[in-house]
């Protein structure tokens, strides 16, 4: 009986996933080069706003920026802000945006893993990487 109480206590203290636990969805962001600058393409719908921006690279320290005053809306198809971040060639990057929907209060992460590499003609191109 003592063993069952200890086992039951351990289970109750450890908890288990339930409806109150949130899984934050991740969506892949499109990236292109536009006038020799990285452009992460907005997929935001009308009620969705950016809350934060993060860049991780294998060369530099992580960069993080929060958009104040309730977030920032960027029209679908436009470039998301990269805040003058300078992307270097042949360096792996992970760029993410925390997005919220004002009406539903749902959140998701817009994420892209890429590096800038030369294509077959020697021009710069975006190479997408696995997570």
N, C-alpha and C positions, 0 to 999 in steps of 0.2 A: 504494500500500500504506500509506503514511504517513497519507493522508487517511482510510482505512478504520479505522485504529487510533485516530485522534483521534475519529472519529465514534462508534466503539464505546465508547471511554472516556467520552465525554460522556454516552452513553446509560446506561452502568453507574453513573456518578456521580449522574445525575439520578434514577435509580430509576423504578419504576413501581408502580402499585397492585397489591397482592397479598392473599393470605388473612390476613396479619398486620395489615393496615390495618383499622382499625375505623371504621365509619360509625355515628354515634350517631343513633338514631331520634328523631324529634320527633313528639309526640302533642299534639293540641289539647286544652286544658283548657276545661271549661265554667265560665262565670262567671255569677253572678246577684247581685241585690241582696237582702239579707236583713236586715230591721230597719234599713234605711238604711246598711248596711255591705256592702262588697264581699265576696262569698263565692266563692272558687275551689274548685270541687267536686272532692273526692278521687276518683280513678279507681284507687287503689292496690289491688292484689291482696294476698293474705295475706303473701307473702314480700318485698314491695316496701317500701322505706323512702326517705324524703327525705334527701338529703345536703346540699343547699344551696338557698337561695332568693335570687332576684334580681329587682329592680324597676328598670326603666328608664323614664324619663318625659321629655317634652320640656321640662319646667319645672325639675326638680330633678336633683341629682347621683344617679348610680346607688347603689342600696342592695344590699348583699350580706350574707347571714348563712349560717353553716355550722352544721348540726345535729351536735353532738358525740356521742360514745359510740355510734358505729355507725349513726347516723341516727335518724329519727323516723317511726313508723308512724301513719297517719291512716286510720281506717276508711272504706271506700268509701261515698260519698254525703255524708260530713261535709265541713265547710269546712277547707281547708288553712290553716295559719298564715300570717298576713300581718304579724305582729309589730307591731301597732298602727300600721301604715303608713296615712297619711291620703291617700286618693285624692280628687282634686279634680275638679270638673265640667269638661267640655270640654277635658280634657288627655289626650293620647295616652299609653297605658301599654303596656309589654311586660313581662309577668311570667313568670318561668320557674323551674322546680324541677328540680334534678338528682336523678334517681331511680335506685336500684339494686335488683336482685333478689338477695337473700342466697343463694338456692340456686344460681342459674345464673351469678351475677356479671355479668349483662347490665345495661347502663345505657341510660336514655333521658331525654329532656328533655320535661317537661310545660310547654307554652307557651300563652300567650294574649295577644293584642293587642286592646286595647279602649279605650273611653272612656265616661264617664258623660254621657249627654245626656238632655234632656227628651223624653218621648214625645208623642203627639198630644194627650194630656190634661194635659200639663204636669208629669207625674210623672217622677222620675228613672228611667232605663232604661240597660241596658248595650248599647252599639253595638260589634259586633265589627268589627275592621279587618283588612285584608290585611297580610301580613307585611312 
